[in-house]
């Protein structure tokens, strides 16, 4: 009997190895990269004075020991924020700092084979404007810019990133309707991220194009392989090392 072929996707560490470390922190990214994950994805918000920080929410309460809207706080105050996610981890990661994007760039520079998706969050785009946000982000990433791909739910920000850099970009699609398909055809990004739970029912293939599909938030090998069969080339997970082990097991058993 011929062995079944198992096609493994490229894995993307969603906010780093966020299953074991506070999300969007340097220890989470280091854990994923040291564990052999080639891609990481992170979120960027800007402080009141325009400094990019790596954090998903504009408001600090969910993942830090502080409160308030970071878009209204200066970088000097944010540098003291403990991002150890006490609601998930208690005291385990107390003292882990909210990282500046420039600090992440330094970490990425020490992993020359790694690459990063940099998500420009809509909250900061709306507050600061797309062009100022993009300028500050690109400046912080200057040392590793050739290994960073700007992505966003905001199609206009994606188009601005393309115009500013001429390098690959990614769009996060949040619905599969006719308008989104038209936007996708117009943007023609190199990467398209999608929530697999929002796909129409069934096993239909993903729409073809000159892009690579990336599925999120995937928790197990069976789902990852199902999305590969649909046409995904990348799979994003907050538990990337667990998912990697599951995929390696599936490959060994094929």
Protein Blocks (a to p, Z undefined) as FASTA:
>chain_A
ZZddddddddddehijfklmcehifklmmmmmmnopabdcddddddfkopacddfblbfk
lmmcbecjfklpcfklmmmpcckhmmlnommlgoiacddfklmmmmmmmmmkbccddddd
fklmmmnopklmmmmmmmmmmmmmmmcccddfblklmmmmmmmnopacddddfbdcfklm
mmmmmnopabdcddfklpcedjddcdddjbdcdddddfbfklmmmmmmnopabdcdfblm
lmmmmmmmmmmmZZ
